[in-house]
Amino acid sequence: MRTLFRTGKLIVGWKKASRLVKEGKCKLLIVSSTLRRDLLDSITKAAESAGIPVYKYPGSGWDLGAYMGKPFMVSTIAVLDLGESKLAEALASRRDSPVA
């Protein structure tokens, strides 16, 4: 994911990410484990209906912010461009595999 953060185009924040998901403009949605349940349900429903994969980061918003190199909490990231990241192949193989 570091390559994604370094080379991709990302939008941070629930409001902006929610708008981009509803417009179908992002390729991937990343949410932290500490995102409020009502906000999580709202944005994941919108992402599923738009066919956008959702990655649930196992750490807190503080952990995700630190992982990105930001000095603040990050609860939601909309990925507009994957950059040089290999996540496109990983997401494609994940979609093709049966859900357990």
N, C-alpha and C positions, 0 to 999 in steps of 0.2 A: 504494500500500500504506500510505502514511502515514495516510490516512483510516481504513483498517481498524484500524491500531494505536491511533488516537485515539478512534474511536467504537465499535469492535467489542468483543466479549467474548472474551478470549484466555486460554488456559492454557499456561504455559511449563514445559517440562521433559519429558524422554522418558518417565519412569514414568507421570506423570499423563496425558500425551497418549496413550500406548499403551493405557491403561485406557479412556479415552474413545473411542478408535477402536474397540476391541473391543466396546464397548457400543453403538457406532453413534451416539454423541451429538454428534459434531462435524460441521461442514459442510465443512471444509477442513483439510488438514494441511500445514504448512510445515516443511521440514527443511533444515538447512544442508548445504553441500557437504562439511563435515568430520565429519559424523556417522559413527561407526564403521560399517563395512560390515555386520556382523552385526545391529546394531541397526536400520540402515536397511532391510535386507532383511526383518526381522521386522515392522516397523511398516508398510512399504509393502504387504506381502502382506495384512496385516490390513485396511488401508485399501481396497485393491482389492476384497477380498471383501465389504466393507461398502458399496462404491459411493462411497467418499469420495475426492474428488480430492486429489492430492498435488502440491504445488509445491516444486520443488527450488531453493532459494535459491542463486545461484551463488557467493556469498561464504562466508567462514568463519563459525564460531559467534561469534567476536569481532565480525565485521562486522555480523552479524544483530542481536546484542545492542546494538551502537552505533546501528544504524539504528532500533531500537525505543526508544532513549534509556535503555538499561539499562547499568549499569557492570560487567556480567559477560557471560560467554559464553552464548549461547542456541542450542541445537542443534535443538530441536523446539518447534513451536507448534501447539496444537490450537485451531482457531477455532470457537467455539460460536455466535457471532452476528456476522454481517458488518457490522453497524451501518449507517452511511450509505455504505459502500463500494459501488462499482459492479462488484465482482468477481463477483457472482452472474451478471450478464449475460455477462461475459468467460468464465467457466467453462462456462456453458451453450453458448456458441458454440464453445468448444473441444471439448466433448463431441460436438457435432454434426458437426464437421469430420472428414474422414478422416485417419487417422494415417499419416504418411509413413515 
